[in-house]
Amino acid sequence: MTVMQCEEMVLPLSGLRVEWRPTDEHFRISPSDDAAEAIAGTQPWRTWLGHNAMAVGASGVLPRDPETTWWAVWGEYTGSDVQITLDDRTRPRVEVFGNLWISEGRGPEREATVETAGRRAEIKFAPAASLSQRRAGRFADSSTGTSSYIETPAAFHES
């Protein structure tokens, strides 16, 4: 039985766990708080395809402050610079981890434009919602409500 090497990082604001397997170029992104551990372990691994076909926006409630939200944006890194511009014209820092680019911030869900390799994607996050509405998203912990996480994919098109 071969054990796959896995690199892992936890994003500081959202608590999202980003896992990258360099051996077979697979990744997964999941919540990292204790309440979501069981769900995270069942998250399927995604295959890195080697092109910038899609950007994904995610949002949720801060684990330590349920009255505040976080947002994150990520996609496949193909070697080209990635620039994110939020609807207020700010440009958050973009990090590369494995073959993924990723950025996160604190505050309400925002519209974001991602540009890379002459292509762009417009991310429109799920609208701000009450915690009960957020439970319809990707993850939810019915006992504490701290694991709300909603993904919104957006396709790239020519700039």
VEXMI-246588 format. One record per residue: residue number from 1; residue in one letter; x, y, z of N, C-alpha, C in turn. Coordinates in Angstrom, 1 decimal. Atoms other than C-alpha are relative to their C-alpha. Example, Ala and Ser with C-alpha at 12.3 -4.5 7.8 and 13.67 -1.06 7.14 Angstrom:
REM VEXMI-246588
ATOM   k r n.east n.north   n.up ca.east ca.north  ca.up c.east c.north   c.up
ATOM   1 A    0.9    -1.2    0.0    12.3     -4.5    7.8    0.9     1.2    0.0
ATOM   2 S   -0.9    -1.1    0.0    13.7     -1.1    7.1   -0.8     1.1    0.8
//
This chain:
REM VEXMI-246588
ATOM   k r n.east n.north   n.up ca.east ca.north  ca.up c.east c.north   c.up
ATOM   1 M    0.8    -1.2    0.0     0.0      0.0    0.0    0.9     1.2    0.0
ATOM   2 T   -0.8    -1.3    0.1     1.4      3.4   -1.0   -0.7     1.1    0.7
ATOM   3 V    0.6    -1.1   -0.8     0.9      6.3    1.3    0.4     1.3   -0.8
ATOM   4 M   -0.3    -1.2    0.7     0.5      9.6   -0.6    0.4     1.1    0.9
ATOM   5 Q   -0.5    -1.1   -0.7     2.4     12.6    0.6   -1.1     1.1   -0.1
ATOM   6 C    1.0    -1.1    0.0     0.0     15.5    1.5    0.5     1.2    0.7
ATOM   7 E   -0.4    -1.3   -0.6     0.9     19.1    2.1   -1.3     0.7    0.4
ATOM   8 E    1.2    -0.6   -0.6    -1.5     21.1    4.2    0.3     1.4    0.5
ATOM   9 M   -0.1    -1.3   -0.6    -2.1     24.7    5.2   -1.4     0.3    0.5
ATOM  10 V    1.3    -0.5   -0.5    -4.9     26.3    7.2    0.0     1.5   -0.2
ATOM  11 L    0.1    -1.5    0.3    -6.0     29.8    6.1   -0.4     0.6    1.4
ATOM  12 P    0.1    -0.6   -1.3    -5.8     32.1    9.1   -1.4     0.6    0.4
ATOM  13 L    1.3    -0.6   -0.3    -9.2     33.9    8.8   -1.1    -0.9    0.0
ATOM  14 S    1.2     0.9    0.3   -11.6     31.4    7.4    0.2    -1.3    0.8
ATOM  15 G   -0.2     1.3   -0.6   -10.0     28.3    9.0   -0.1    -1.1   -1.1
ATOM  16 L    0.1     1.1    1.0   -10.3     26.5    5.6    1.4    -0.7    0.0
ATOM  17 R   -1.1     0.9    0.1    -7.9     23.6    5.3    0.2    -0.3   -1.5
ATOM  18 V   -0.3     0.2    1.4    -6.2     23.4    1.9    1.0    -1.1    0.0
ATOM  19 E   -0.9     1.2    0.1    -4.6     20.0    1.1    0.4    -0.2   -1.4
ATOM  20 W   -0.5     0.2    1.4    -2.4     19.3   -1.9    0.9    -1.3    0.1
ATOM  21 R   -0.8     1.2    0.1    -1.0     15.9   -2.9    0.8     0.2   -1.3
ATOM  22 P   -0.9    -0.2    1.1     2.0     16.6   -5.2    0.2    -1.2   -0.9
ATOM  23 T   -0.3     1.2    0.7     2.4     13.0   -6.2   -1.0    -0.3   -1.2
ATOM  24 D    1.0     0.3    1.0    -0.9     12.7   -8.1   -0.8     1.3   -0.4
ATOM  25 E    0.6    -1.3    0.3    -1.8     16.5   -8.3   -1.5     0.0    0.3
ATOM  26 H    1.4    -0.1   -0.5    -5.1     16.3   -6.3    0.0     0.9    1.2
ATOM  27 F    0.2    -0.9   -1.1    -6.4     18.8   -3.8   -1.4    -0.1    0.5
ATOM  28 R    1.4    -0.2   -0.5    -9.3     19.4   -1.5    0.1     1.2    1.0
ATOM  29 I    0.1    -1.1   -0.9   -10.4     22.4    0.5   -1.3    -0.2    0.8
ATOM  30 S    1.1     0.3   -0.9   -12.6     22.0    3.6    0.2     0.8    1.3
ATOM  31 P   -0.1    -0.7   -1.2   -13.4     23.5    6.9    1.0    -0.7    0.9
ATOM  32 S   -1.0     0.7   -0.8   -10.8     22.8    9.6   -0.4     0.0    1.5
ATOM  33 D    0.4     0.0   -1.5   -12.7     23.4   12.9   -0.4    -1.4    0.4
ATOM  34 D    0.3     1.4   -0.5   -13.3     20.4   15.1   -1.4    -0.5   -0.3
ATOM  35 A    1.3     0.5    0.3   -17.0     20.3   14.4   -0.1    -0.5   -1.4
ATOM  36 A    0.0     0.4    1.4   -16.3     19.8   10.7    1.0    -1.1   -0.3
ATOM  37 E   -1.1     1.0    0.3   -13.5     17.2   11.0   -0.6    -1.2   -0.7
ATOM  38 A    0.6     1.2    0.6   -15.8     14.3   10.2   -0.4     0.3   -1.4
ATOM  39 I    0.4    -0.4    1.3   -17.2     16.1    7.2    1.2     0.2   -0.9
ATOM  40 A   -1.2    -0.2    0.8   -13.8     17.2    6.0    0.7    -1.3   -0.5
ATOM  41 G   -0.6     1.2    0.4   -12.5     13.7    6.0   -0.7    -0.7   -1.1
ATOM  42 T    0.7     0.6    1.0   -15.2     12.7    3.6    0.0     0.8   -1.3
ATOM  43 Q    0.0    -0.8    1.2   -14.6     15.5    1.1    0.8    -0.7   -1.0
ATOM  44 P   -0.7     0.6    1.0   -13.6     14.1   -2.2    1.3     0.8   -0.5
ATOM  45 W   -1.1    -0.7    0.6   -10.2     14.9   -3.7   -0.3     0.4   -1.4
ATOM  46 R    0.2    -0.6    1.3   -10.3     17.1   -6.8    1.3    -0.2   -0.8
ATOM  47 T   -1.2     0.1    0.8    -8.0     16.5   -9.7    0.4     1.4   -0.6
ATOM  48 W   -0.5    -1.3    0.6    -5.8     19.5  -10.7    0.1    -0.3   -1.5
ATOM  49 L    0.1     0.2    1.4    -6.5     19.8  -14.4    1.1     0.8   -0.8
ATOM  50 G   -1.0    -0.7    0.7    -3.7     22.2  -15.3   -0.4     1.1   -0.9
ATOM  51 H    0.4    -1.1    0.8    -5.7     25.0  -16.8   -0.9     0.9    0.9
ATOM  52 N    0.8    -1.0   -0.8    -7.6     28.1  -15.5   -1.4     0.1   -0.5
ATOM  53 A    1.4     0.0    0.5   -11.1     27.1  -16.3   -1.0     0.6    0.9
ATOM  54 M    1.0    -0.4   -1.0   -12.8     28.1  -13.1    0.7     0.6    1.3
ATOM  55 A   -0.3    -0.5   -1.3   -12.4     30.2  -10.0   -1.1    -0.3    1.0
ATOM  56 V    1.0     0.3   -1.0   -14.2     29.4   -6.8    0.0     1.0    1.1
ATOM  57 G    0.2    -0.9   -1.2   -15.5     31.8   -4.2   -0.7    -0.8    1.1
ATOM  58 A    0.6     0.7   -1.1   -16.4     30.6   -0.8   -0.2     1.1    1.1
ATOM  59 S    0.2    -0.9   -1.2   -17.8     32.4    2.3   -0.7    -0.8    1.1
ATOM  60 G    0.5     0.6   -1.2   -18.9     31.6    5.8    0.1     0.9    1.2
ATOM  61 V   -0.1    -0.8   -1.3   -19.0     32.7    9.4    1.3    -0.3    0.6
ATOM  62 L   -1.3     0.1   -0.7   -15.8     33.3   11.3   -0.2    -1.0    1.1
ATOM  63 P    0.2     1.0   -1.1   -15.3     30.3   13.7    0.0     0.7    1.4
ATOM  64 R   -0.1    -0.6   -1.3   -14.3     32.6   16.5   -1.0     1.2    0.3
ATOM  65 D    0.9    -1.2   -0.1   -16.9     35.4   15.8   -1.2    -0.2   -0.9
ATOM  66 P    1.1     0.4    0.8   -20.2     34.1   14.5   -0.8     1.2   -0.6
ATOM  67 E    0.7    -1.2    0.6   -21.4     37.7   13.8    0.7     0.6   -1.2
ATOM  68 T   -0.9    -0.5    1.1   -18.6     38.2   11.2    0.2    -1.0   -1.0
ATOM  69 T   -0.2     1.0    1.1   -18.2     36.6    7.8    1.4     0.1   -0.6
ATOM  70 W   -1.3     0.1    0.7   -15.1     35.6    5.8   -0.3    -0.3   -1.4
ATOM  71 W    0.1     0.4    1.4   -14.6     35.1    2.1    1.3    -0.5   -0.5
ATOM  72 A   -1.3     0.5    0.5   -12.0     33.2    0.1   -0.3    -0.2   -1.5
ATOM  73 V    0.1     0.3    1.4   -11.3     32.8   -3.6    1.2    -0.9   -0.4
ATOM  74 W   -1.2     0.8    0.5    -9.1     30.1   -5.3   -0.3    -0.6   -1.3
ATOM  75 G    0.1     0.7    1.3    -8.4     28.3   -8.5    1.3    -0.7   -0.3
ATOM  76 E   -1.2     0.7    0.4    -5.8     26.3  -10.4    1.1     1.0   -0.4
ATOM  77 Y   -1.1    -0.9    0.3    -2.4     28.0  -10.6    0.8    -0.7   -1.2
ATOM  78 T   -0.7     0.6    1.2    -0.8     27.5  -14.1    1.3     0.7   -0.3
ATOM  79 G   -1.3    -0.7    0.1     2.3     29.7  -13.6   -0.2     1.5   -0.4
ATOM  80 S    0.2    -1.4    0.3     0.7     33.0  -14.7   -0.4     0.8    1.2
ATOM  81 D    0.4    -0.8   -1.2     0.3     35.9  -12.3   -1.6     0.0    0.1
ATOM  82 V    1.5     0.0   -0.3    -3.2     36.0  -10.7   -0.2     1.3    0.8
ATOM  83 Q    0.4    -1.2   -0.6    -4.8     39.3   -9.8   -1.4     0.0    0.4
ATOM  84 I    1.4    -0.1   -0.4    -8.0     39.7   -7.8   -0.3     1.5    0.4
ATOM  85 T    0.5    -1.4   -0.3    -9.9     43.0   -7.7   -1.4    -0.1    0.6
ATOM  86 L    1.3     0.1   -0.7   -12.7     43.3   -5.2   -0.9     1.2   -0.5
ATOM  87 D    0.9    -1.1    0.5   -15.8     45.5   -5.9    0.3     1.4    0.6
ATOM  88 D   -0.4    -1.3   -0.5   -14.3     48.3   -3.8    1.3     0.4   -0.5
ATOM  89 R   -1.2    -0.2    0.8   -11.3     48.2   -6.1    1.3    -0.3    0.8
ATOM  90 T   -1.2     0.4   -0.7    -8.9     46.8   -3.5    0.5    -1.3   -0.6
ATOM  91 R   -0.6     1.2    0.6    -6.5     44.0   -4.5    0.6    -0.8    1.1
ATOM  92 P   -0.6     0.8   -1.1    -6.0     41.4   -1.8    1.2    -0.8   -0.5
ATOM  93 R   -1.2     0.8    0.3    -2.8     39.4   -1.6   -0.5    -1.4   -0.5
ATOM  94 V    0.3     1.3    0.5    -2.8     36.1   -3.6    1.2    -0.9    0.4
ATOM  95 E   -1.1     1.0   -0.4    -0.8     33.1   -2.3   -0.1    -1.2   -1.0
ATOM  96 V   -0.1     1.3    0.7     0.3     30.0   -4.2    0.4    -1.1    0.9
ATOM  97 F   -0.2     1.2   -0.8     0.1     26.7   -2.5   -0.2    -1.2   -0.8
ATOM  98 G    0.0     1.1    1.0     0.9     23.5   -4.4   -0.2     0.6   -1.4
ATOM  99 N    0.4    -0.6    1.3    -0.7     24.2   -7.8   -1.3     0.8    0.1
ATOM 100 L    1.2    -0.8   -0.2    -3.4     26.4   -6.4    0.3     1.4    0.3
ATOM 101 W   -0.1    -1.4   -0.5    -3.8     30.2   -5.9   -1.2     0.2    0.9
ATOM 102 I    1.0    -0.2   -1.0    -5.8     31.4   -3.0    0.1     1.3    0.6
ATOM 103 S    0.0    -1.3   -0.7    -6.8     34.6   -1.3   -1.2     0.0    0.9
ATOM 104 E    1.2     0.0   -1.0    -9.1     35.3    1.7    0.0     1.4    0.7
ATOM 105 G    0.2    -1.2   -0.7   -10.5     38.2    3.6   -1.1    -0.1    1.0
ATOM 106 R    1.0     0.0   -1.1   -12.7     39.2    6.5   -1.0     1.1   -0.5
ATOM 107 G    1.0    -1.0    0.3   -16.0     41.0    6.0   -1.1    -0.6   -0.9
ATOM 108 P    1.1     0.5    0.8   -19.1     40.7    3.9    0.4    -0.6   -1.3
ATOM 109 E   -0.3     0.6    1.3   -19.2     38.6    0.7    0.0     1.2   -1.0
ATOM 110 R   -0.2    -1.1    0.9   -18.0     40.8   -2.1    0.1    -0.6   -1.4
ATOM 111 E   -0.3     0.5    1.4   -17.9     40.6   -5.9    1.5     0.2   -0.2
ATOM 112 A   -1.5     0.0    0.3   -14.4     39.8   -7.1    0.2    -0.3   -1.5
ATOM 113 T   -0.4     0.3    1.3   -12.8     39.8  -10.5    1.4    -0.6    0.1
ATOM 114 V   -1.3     0.7    0.0   -10.0     37.3  -11.0    0.5     0.0   -1.5
ATOM 115 E   -0.6     0.0    1.3    -7.6     37.8  -13.9    1.3    -0.8    0.0
ATOM 116 T   -1.2     0.8    0.2    -4.9     35.4  -15.1    0.1    -0.5   -1.4
ATOM 117 A   -0.3     0.6    1.4    -3.3     34.4  -18.4   -0.9     0.6   -1.1
ATOM 118 G    0.9    -0.6    1.0    -5.5     36.9  -20.4   -1.4    -0.4    0.1
ATOM 119 R    1.4     0.5   -0.2    -8.7     35.4  -18.9   -0.5     0.6    1.3
ATOM 120 R    0.6    -0.6   -1.2   -11.1     36.7  -16.3   -1.2    -0.8    0.4
ATOM 121 A    1.2     0.6   -0.6   -13.8     35.4  -14.0   -0.6     0.9    1.0
ATOM 122 E    0.6    -0.8   -1.0   -16.3     37.3  -12.0   -0.7    -0.9    1.0
ATOM 123 I    0.5     0.7   -1.1   -17.1     35.9   -8.6   -1.1     0.8    0.6
ATOM 124 K    1.1    -0.6   -0.7   -20.5     36.7   -7.2   -0.4    -0.9    1.1
ATOM 125 F    0.2     0.9   -1.2   -20.7     35.2   -3.7   -1.5    -0.1    0.2
ATOM 126 A    1.4     0.2   -0.5   -23.9     33.8   -2.3   -0.3     1.2    0.8
ATOM 127 P    0.3    -1.2   -0.7   -25.8     36.7   -0.9    0.1    -0.2    1.5
ATOM 128 A   -0.1     0.0   -1.5   -25.3     37.6    2.8   -1.4    -0.6    0.5
ATOM 129 A    1.2     0.6   -0.5   -27.8     35.5    4.7    0.1    -0.3    1.5
ATOM 130 S    0.0     0.3   -1.4   -28.8     34.6    8.2    0.6    -1.4    0.2
ATOM 131 L   -0.7     1.3   -0.2   -27.1     31.6    9.8   -0.9    -1.1   -0.4
ATOM 132 S    0.9     1.1    0.4   -30.2     29.5    9.3   -0.1    -0.2   -1.5
ATOM 133 Q   -0.1     0.1    1.4   -30.1     30.3    5.6    1.3    -0.6   -0.5
ATOM 134 R   -1.3     0.5    0.4   -26.4     29.5    5.4    0.1    -1.5    0.2
ATOM 135 R    0.0     1.4   -0.2   -27.1     26.0    6.7   -0.3    -0.8   -1.3
ATOM 136 A    0.3     0.6    1.3   -28.3     25.2    3.2    1.2    -0.1   -0.9
ATOM 137 G   -1.3     0.0    0.8   -24.7     25.7    2.0    0.7    -1.3    0.1
ATOM 138 R   -0.8     1.2    0.1   -21.9     23.2    1.7    0.2    -0.7    1.3
ATOM 139 F   -0.2     0.7   -1.3   -21.2     22.5    5.4   -0.8     0.8    1.1
ATOM 140 A    0.7    -0.6   -1.2   -23.2     23.2    8.6    0.1    -0.9    1.2
ATOM 141 D    0.0     0.7   -1.3   -22.9     22.2   12.2   -1.3     0.4    0.7
ATOM 142 S    1.3    -0.3   -0.6   -26.4     22.0   13.6    0.1     0.4    1.5
ATOM 143 S   -0.1    -0.2   -1.4   -25.2     22.2   17.2    0.6     1.4    0.3
ATOM 144 T   -0.6    -1.2   -0.3   -23.0     25.3   17.0   -0.2     1.1   -1.1
ATOM 145 G    0.1    -1.0    1.1   -23.5     26.9   13.6    1.3     0.6   -0.4
ATOM 146 T   -1.3    -0.6    0.4   -19.8     27.6   13.2    0.6    -0.5   -1.3
ATOM 147 S   -0.7     0.6    1.2   -19.1     25.5   10.1   -0.7     0.4   -1.3
ATOM 148 S    0.7    -0.4    1.2   -21.2     27.4    7.6    1.0     0.3   -1.1
ATOM 149 Y   -1.0    -0.2    1.1   -19.4     27.4    4.2   -0.8    -0.2   -1.3
ATOM 150 I    0.8     0.1    1.2   -20.9     28.1    0.8    1.0     0.3   -1.2
ATOM 151 E   -0.9    -0.2    1.1   -19.0     27.7   -2.5   -0.8     0.5   -1.2
ATOM 152 T    0.6    -0.6    1.2   -19.7     29.7   -5.7    1.0    -0.1   -1.1
ATOM 153 P   -0.9     0.1    1.1   -17.9     28.6   -8.9   -0.3     1.0   -1.1
ATOM 154 A    0.2    -0.9    1.1   -17.3     31.0  -11.8    1.0    -0.4   -1.1
ATOM 155 A   -0.8     0.4    1.2   -16.0     30.1  -15.3    0.8     1.2   -0.5
ATOM 156 F   -0.9    -1.1    0.7   -13.1     32.1  -16.9   -0.5     0.2   -1.4
ATOM 157 H    0.3    -0.3    1.4   -13.6     33.8  -20.2    1.1     0.9   -0.5
ATOM 158 E   -1.1    -0.9    0.5   -11.3     35.8  -22.5   -0.3     1.4    0.5
ATOM 159 S    0.1    -1.4   -0.5   -10.6     39.3  -21.1   -0.4     1.0   -1.1
//
